[in-house]
Amino acid sequence: MSKVISVVLNQILSEARSRFTAQEVAEVCEVSTSMISKVKNDEAELSMNRIRRLAQFLSRHGDQRLAQCFVAPGFEIVPRHEALANGCLHDEMADMVRALGRSIEAHDAGDSDALARHIEDLECILERMKAERDRL
């Protein structure tokens, strides 16, 4: 798992026009920038709570890479009425297709709890789509 976090952190912090700094990531994770550097170099690991906190932060700012590694699209990462637009509908459309497929599978299996979770995912995705609409 630490390798996945390392790869994502390298991508996020090494982009030519990165929206995030190592300092911001460290503040979100409540660790030092040197710890972020160690995690980025796959020399240390963050706790699951810190990973979740970072995934939520990045997701709220339109970056789904970390969230998609660990959490079903829209579930807990982009709560309803807190969605932010990232300027593109492609991610919402892909998440919608996946969530619809999971909904159909849950329905066909008669799993009402799973179906309820997937419907909640779909509602979150719709909120993200509304945020994209409002950005226009």
SEKOL-356467 format. One record per residue: residue in one letter; x, y, z of N, C-alpha, C, O, CB in turn. Coordinates in steps of 0.2 Angstrom, whole numbers, plus 5000, padded with zeros to 4 digits. Each point is the difference from the previous one (the first is absolute). Glycine has a CB too. Layout:
{node "A" {X Y Z} {X Y Z} {X Y Z} {X Y Z} {X Y Z}}
...
***
This chain:
{node "M" {5004 4994 5000} {4996 5006 5000} {5004 5006 5000} {4999 5005 4997} {4992 4989 5009}}
{node "S" {5015 5006 4997} {5004 5006 5001} {5003 5002 4993} {5001 5006 4999} {5002 4991 5013}}
{node "K" {4998 4998 4983} {5002 5002 4994} {4995 5004 4996} {5001 5004 4996} {5006 4985 5004}}
{node "V" {4986 5009 5001} {4995 5004 4997} {5000 5007 5002} {4999 5004 4996} {4994 4985 5003}}
{node "I" {5007 5012 5007} {5000 5007 5003} {5006 5003 4998} {5000 5006 4998} {4994 4990 5012}}
{node "S" {5012 5001 4989} {5006 5003 4998} {4999 5003 4993} {5002 5005 4998} {5005 4987 5009}}
{node "V" {4990 5003 4988} {4999 5002 4993} {4996 5006 5000} {5001 5005 4996} {5001 4983 5000}}
{node "V" {4992 5012 5007} {4995 5005 5000} {5003 5007 5002} {4999 5005 4997} {4992 4986 5005}}
{node "L" {5013 5008 5004} {5003 5007 5003} {5005 5002 4995} {5000 5006 4999} {4998 4990 5012}}
{node "N" {5006 5000 4985} {5004 5002 4995} {4997 5004 4995} {5002 5005 4997} {5006 4985 5006}}
{node "Q" {4986 5007 4994} {4997 5003 4995} {4997 5007 5002} {5000 5005 4996} {4997 4983 5000}}
{node "I" {5000 5012 5010} {4997 5006 5002} {5005 5006 5001} {4998 5005 4998} {4993 4988 5008}}
{node "L" {5014 5005 4997} {5005 5005 5002} {5005 5002 4995} {5004 5005 5000} {4995 4991 5011}}
{node "S" {5001 5000 4983} {5005 5001 4995} {4998 5002 4994} {5004 5002 4995} {5002 4989 5010}}
{node "E" {4987 5011 4994} {4997 5002 4994} {5003 5007 4999} {5001 5004 5005} {4989 4989 4997}}
{node "A" {5011 5009 4992} {5002 5007 4998} {4996 5005 5003} {5003 5005 5002} {5001 4990 4987}}
{node "R" {4990 5005 5011} {4996 5005 5003} {4996 4997 5006} {4994 5000 5000} {5005 5006 4989}}
{node "S" {5005 4991 5015} {4997 4997 5006} {4995 5005 5004} {5003 5005 5002} {5007 4987 4999}}
{node "R" {4984 5006 5001} {4996 5004 5004} {5002 4999 5008} {4997 5004 5004} {4994 4995 4987}}
{node "F" {5013 4996 5010} {5001 4999 5007} {5007 5000 5002} {5005 4998 4995} {4985 4995 5005}}
{node "T" {5012 5009 5006} {5007 5000 5002} {5001 4995 5005} {4995 4997 5003} {5006 5015 4995}}
{node "A" {5005 4986 5003} {5002 4995 5005} {4998 5003 5007} {4997 4996 5004} {5012 4999 4989}}
{node "Q" {4991 5011 5008} {4998 5003 5007} {4993 4999 5001} {4997 4999 5005} {5012 5010 4994}}
{node "E" {4987 4993 4995} {4992 4999 5001} {4999 4993 5001} {4995 4998 5005} {5003 5011 4987}}
{node "V" {5005 4986 5005} {4998 4993 5001} {5002 4998 5007} {4996 4996 5003} {5006 5001 4985}}
{node "A" {5004 5006 5015} {5002 4998 5006} {4995 5003 5005} {4998 4996 5005} {5014 5004 4992}}
{node "E" {4985 5006 5002} {4996 5003 5005} {4993 4996 5000} {4997 4999 5005} {5008 5012 4993}}
{node "V" {4993 4987 4996} {4994 4996 5000} {5001 4993 5004} {4995 4998 5003} {5002 5007 4986}}
{node "C" {5009 4992 5010} {5001 4994 5003} {5002 5000 5007} {5001 4995 5004} {5002 5001 4985}}
{node "E" {4998 5011 5013} {5003 5001 5007} {5007 4996 5002} {5001 4997 5005} {4987 5005 4998}}
{node "V" {5016 4999 4992} {5007 4997 5000} {5005 5006 4998} {4998 5005 4997} {4998 4983 5001}}
{node "S" {5010 5011 5002} {5005 5004 4998} {5001 4999 4992} {4998 4995 4997} {5008 5005 5015}}
{node "T" {4997 5006 4985} {5002 4999 4993} {5005 4995 4999} {5000 4997 4995} {4997 5015 5003}}
{node "S" {5007 4987 5007} {5005 4994 4999} {4997 4993 5000} {5002 4996 4996} {5007 5012 5010}}
{node "M" {4986 4992 4998} {4996 4993 5000} {4997 4999 4993} {5000 4995 4997} {4998 5006 5015}}
{node "I" {4999 5005 4985} {4997 4999 4993} {5005 4998 4995} {4999 4996 4996} {4993 5013 5007}}
{node "S" {5014 4994 4998} {5006 4998 4995} {5001 4993 5001} {5002 4997 4995} {5003 5015 5006}}
{node "K" {4995 4985 5005} {5002 4993 5001} {4994 4996 4997} {5002 4995 4997} {5005 5008 5014}}
{node "V" {4987 4999 4990} {4995 4996 4997} {5000 5000 4993} {4999 4995 4996} {4994 5008 5014}}
{node "K" {5009 5003 4987} {5000 5001 4993} {5006 4995 4997} {4999 4998 4994} {4997 5014 5007}}
{node "N" {5009 4987 5003} {5006 4996 4998} {4999 4993 5002} {5005 4996 4999} {5002 5014 5001}}
{node "D" {4987 4988 5002} {4998 4993 5002} {5005 4998 5006} {5002 4994 5000} {4994 5004 4989}}
{node "E" {5006 5007 5016} {5004 4998 5005} {4996 5000 5007} {5003 4998 5005} {5007 5007 4989}}
{node "A" {4984 4997 5006} {4995 5000 5005} {4993 5000 4998} {4999 5000 4994} {5009 5007 5013}}
{node "E" {4988 4991 4998} {4993 4999 4998} {4995 5005 5005} {5002 5002 5005} {5000 4986 4991}}
{node "L" {4993 5014 5001} {4995 5004 5003} {4995 4995 5003} {4998 4995 4997} {5004 5016 4996}}
{node "S" {4995 4991 5013} {4994 4996 5003} {4994 5001 4995} {5000 5005 4996} {5004 4997 5016}}
{node "M" {4992 4993 4989} {4994 5000 4995} {4995 5006 5002} {4997 5003 4995} {5003 4985 5005}}
{node "N" {5000 5015 5006} {4996 5006 5001} {5003 5006 4996} {4997 5004 4998} {5000 4992 5014}}
{node "R" {5010 5004 4988} {5003 5006 4996} {4999 4999 4993} {4999 5005 4996} {5010 4996 5013}}
{node "I" {4991 4993 4989} {4999 4999 4992} {4993 5002 4999} {4999 5003 4994} {5010 4987 5006}}
{node "R" {4986 5008 5004} {4993 5002 4999} {5000 5007 5000} {4996 5003 4995} {5000 4986 5010}}
{node "R" {5007 5015 5000} {4999 5007 5000} {5003 5003 4994} {4997 5005 4997} {5004 4994 5015}}
{node "L" {5005 4999 4985} {5003 5002 4994} {4995 4999 4994} {5000 5004 4996} {5012 4994 5009}}
{node "A" {4986 4996 4995} {4995 4998 4994} {4994 5005 5000} {4998 5002 4994} {5006 4986 5007}}
{node "Q" {4993 5013 5005} {4995 5005 5000} {5002 5007 4998} {4996 5003 4996} {4999 4990 5013}}
{node "F" {5010 5009 4993} {5003 5007 4999} {5001 5001 4992} {4997 5004 4997} {5008 4997 5014}}
{node "L" {4998 4994 4986} {5002 5000 4993} {4993 5000 4996} {5000 5003 4995} {5012 4991 5007}}
{node "S" {4984 5001 5000} {4994 5000 4997} {4996 5006 5000} {4997 5002 4994} {5002 4986 5009}}
{node "R" {5000 5015 5002} {4997 5007 5001} {5003 5005 4995} {4997 5005 4998} {5000 4992 5014}}
{node "H" {5009 5002 4986} {5004 5005 4996} {5000 4997 4993} {5004 5002 4996} {5002 5002 5013}}
{node "G" {4990 4991 4989} {4999 4997 4993} {5005 4995 4998} {5001 4998 4994} {4995 5013 5004}}
{node "D" {5008 4986 5007} {5005 4995 4998} {4998 4993 5003} {5000 5000 5006} {5009 5009 4994}}
{node "Q" {4989 4987 4996} {4997 4994 5002} {5005 4994 5001} {4998 4994 5001} {4991 5010 4994}}
{node "R" {5017 4997 5003} {5005 4994 4999} {5001 4996 5006} {4999 4994 5000} {5007 5013 4992}}
{node "L" {4995 4996 5014} {5000 4996 5006} {4994 4997 5002} {5000 4994 5002} {5009 5014 5002}}
{node "A" {4985 4996 4996} {4994 4997 5002} {4998 4994 4996} {4997 4995 5002} {4999 5016 5001}}
{node "Q" {5005 4989 4990} {4999 4995 4996} {5004 4993 5001} {4998 4995 4998} {4998 5013 4994}}
{node "C" {5009 4993 5012} {5005 4994 5001} {4996 4996 5006} {5002 4994 5001} {5009 5013 4995}}
{node "F" {4986 4997 5009} {4998 4997 5006} {4992 5000 5001} {4998 4996 5004} {5013 5007 5000}}
{node "V" {4985 5001 4993} {4993 5001 5002} {4996 5000 4994} {5002 5002 4994} {5001 5005 5016}}
{node "A" {4991 4990 4990} {4995 5000 4995} {4999 5007 4998} {4999 5004 5004} {4996 4985 5000}}
{node "P" {5004 5012 4990} {4999 5007 4997} {4994 5004 5004} {4995 4997 5000} {5010 4999 4989}}
{node "G" {4997 5010 5013} {4995 5004 5004} {4998 4998 5007} {4997 5004 5004} {4999 4997 4985}}
{node "F" {5006 4993 5013} {4998 4997 5007} {5005 5003 5005} {5006 4998 5000} {4989 4992 4995}}
{node "E" {5003 5014 5009} {5003 5004 5006} {5005 5005 4997} {5003 5004 5004} {4996 4985 5003}}
{node "I" {5003 5011 4987} {5005 5004 4998} {4997 5007 4998} {5003 5005 5001} {5004 4985 4995}}
{node "V" {4988 5010 5000} {4996 5006 4998} {4993 5000 5003} {4996 4998 4996} {5011 5003 4993}}
{node "P" {4992 5001 5017} {4994 5000 5003} {4995 5004 4996} {5002 5005 4997} {5003 4993 5014}}
{node "R" {4989 5001 4990} {4995 5004 4996} {5000 5007 5003} {5002 5001 5006} {4991 4989 4992}}
{node "H" {5006 5015 4997} {5000 5007 5001} {5007 5003 5002} {5000 5005 5002} {4988 4993 5002}}
{node "E" {5017 4998 4995} {5007 5002 5001} {5004 4999 4994} {5006 5001 5000} {4993 4997 5012}}
{node "A" {4998 5001 4982} {5004 4998 4994} {5003 5007 4997} {4996 5005 5000} {4996 4985 4998}}
{node "L" {5014 5009 4999} {5003 5005 4997} {5001 4998 4993} {5001 4995 4998} {5004 5009 5013}}
{node "A" {4995 5001 4984} {5001 4999 4993} {5007 5000 4999} {5004 5004 5003} {4985 5001 4994}}
{node "N" {5013 4990 4998} {5007 5000 4998} {5001 5002 4992} {5005 5000 4998} {4997 4991 5011}}
{node "G" {4992 5011 4988} {5000 5003 4994} {4999 4994 4994} {5001 5002 4994} {5007 5007 5010}}
{node "C" {4991 4985 4998} {4999 4995 4996} {4995 4995 5002} {4999 4999 5006} {5013 5002 4991}}
{node "L" {4984 4997 4999} {4994 4995 5001} {5003 4993 4999} {4996 4995 5002} {4995 5013 4995}}
{node "H" {5014 4991 5000} {5002 4993 4999} {5001 4995 5006} {4998 4995 5000} {5008 5010 4990}}
{node "D" {4997 4998 5015} {5000 4996 5006} {4993 4998 5003} {4999 4995 5002} {5012 5011 5001}}
{node "E" {4985 4999 4997} {4993 4999 5003} {4996 4994 4995} {4997 4996 5003} {5003 5016 5002}}
{node "M" {5001 4989 4989} {4997 4995 4995} {5003 4993 5001} {4996 4995 5001} {5002 5014 4991}}
{node "A" {5008 4991 5009} {5003 4993 5001} {4998 4997 5007} {4998 4994 5000} {5012 5009 4993}}
{node "D" {4990 5001 5012} {4997 4998 5007} {4993 4998 4999} {4998 4995 5004} {5010 5013 5002}}
{node "M" {4988 4996 4990} {4993 4998 5000} {4999 4993 4997} {4996 4996 5002} {5001 5017 4997}}
{node "V" {5007 4986 4995} {4999 4993 4997} {5002 4995 5005} {4996 4995 5000} {5006 5010 4989}}
{node "R" {5003 4996 5015} {5002 4994 5004} {4995 5000 5006} {4998 4994 5002} {5014 5008 4996}}
{node "A" {4985 5003 5004} {4995 5000 5006} {4994 4997 4997} {4997 4996 5004} {5008 5014 5002}}
{node "L" {4993 4991 4988} {4994 4997 4997} {5001 4993 4999} {4995 4996 5002} {5002 5014 4992}}
{node "G" {5009 4988 5004} {5001 4992 4999} {5000 4997 5007} {4997 4994 5001} {5010 5008 4989}}
{node "R" {4996 5001 5015} {4999 4997 5007} {4993 5000 5003} {4998 4995 5003} {5014 5009 4999}}
{node "S" {4984 5001 4996} {4993 5000 5002} {4996 4994 4997} {4996 4997 5004} {5005 5016 4997}}
{node "I" {5000 4986 4993} {4997 4995 4996} {5002 4993 5003} {4996 4996 5001} {5004 5011 4989}}
{node "E" {5006 4992 5012} {5003 4994 5003} {4997 4999 5006} {4997 4994 5002} {5013 5007 4992}}
{node "A" {4989 5004 5010} {4997 4999 5007} {4993 4999 5000} {4997 4996 5003} {5012 5012 5001}}
{node "H" {4988 4995 4991} {4992 4999 4999} {4999 4993 4998} {4996 4996 5003} {5002 5016 4994}}
{node "D" {5006 4985 4998} {4999 4994 4998} {5002 4994 5005} {4997 4995 5000} {5006 5009 4989}}
{node "A" {5001 4998 5016} {5002 4995 5005} {4995 5001 5006} {5001 4996 5005} {5011 5005 4991}}
{node "G" {4984 5004 5004} {4995 5001 5005} {5003 5003 5006} {4997 4999 5006} {4997 4991 4990}}
{node "D" {5012 5013 5004} {5003 5003 5005} {4998 5007 5001} {5003 5005 4997} {5007 4988 5001}}
{node "S" {4985 5008 5006} {4997 5007 5001} {5005 5005 5004} {5000 5006 4998} {4989 4989 5002}}
{node "D" {5015 5002 5004} {5005 5005 5003} {5005 5002 4995} {5002 5006 5000} {4997 4988 5011}}
{node "A" {5004 5002 4985} {5005 5002 4995} {4996 5005 4995} {5003 5005 4998} {5004 4984 5003}}
{node "L" {4987 5009 4997} {4997 5005 4996} {4999 5007 5003} {5001 5005 4996} {4993 4985 4999}}
{node "A" {5004 5010 5011} {5000 5006 5003} {5006 5004 5000} {5000 5006 4999} {4991 4989 5009}}
{node "R" {5015 5002 4994} {5006 5003 4999} {5002 5003 4993} {5003 5005 5000} {5001 4987 5010}}
{node "H" {4994 5004 4985} {5002 5002 4993} {4995 5006 4998} {5002 5004 4996} {5002 4984 5001}}
{node "I" {4990 5012 5006} {4996 5005 4998} {5002 5007 5004} {5000 5005 4997} {4990 4987 5002}}
{node "E" {5013 5007 5007} {5003 5006 5003} {5006 5002 4996} {5002 5006 4999} {4995 4990 5012}}
{node "D" {5007 4999 4986} {5006 5002 4996} {4997 5004 4994} {5003 5005 4998} {5004 4985 5005}}
{node "L" {4988 5008 4994} {4997 5003 4994} {4998 5007 5002} {5001 5005 4996} {4995 4984 4999}}
{node "E" {5001 5012 5011} {4998 5007 5002} {5006 5005 5001} {5000 5005 4998} {4990 4989 5008}}
{node "C" {5016 5003 4996} {5006 5004 5001} {5002 5002 4993} {5003 5005 4999} {5000 4989 5012}}
{node "I" {4997 5001 4985} {5003 5002 4993} {4995 5005 4997} {5003 5005 4996} {5002 4983 5002}}
{node "L" {4989 5012 5003} {4995 5005 4997} {5002 5007 5003} {5000 5005 4997} {4991 4986 5002}}
{node "E" {5011 5009 5008} {5002 5006 5003} {5006 5003 4996} {5001 5006 4999} {4994 4990 5012}}
{node "R" {5010 5000 4988} {5006 5002 4996} {4998 5003 4993} {5003 5004 4998} {5004 4987 5009}}
{node "M" {4988 5005 4990} {4998 5003 4993} {4997 5007 5001} {5001 5004 4996} {4997 4984 5000}}
{node "K" {4998 5013 5009} {4997 5006 5001} {5005 5005 5002} {4999 5006 4997} {4991 4989 5007}}
{node "A" {5015 5004 4999} {5006 5004 5001} {5003 5002 4994} {5002 5006 4999} {5000 4990 5012}}
{node "E" {4999 4999 4984} {5002 5002 4993} {4996 5005 4997} {5002 5004 4996} {5003 4984 5003}}
{node "R" {4988 5010 5001} {4995 5005 4997} {5001 5007 5002} {5000 5005 4997} {4992 4985 5002}}
{node "D" {5008 5010 5008} {5000 5007 5003} {5007 5004 4998} {5000 5006 5001} {4992 4989 5008}}
{node "R" {5013 5001 4990} {5006 5003 4998} {5000 5004 4993} {5004 5004 4999} {5002 4987 5008}}
{node "L" {4989 5006 4989} {5000 5003 4993} {4998 5007 5000} {4999 5003 4995} {4998 4986 5001}}
***
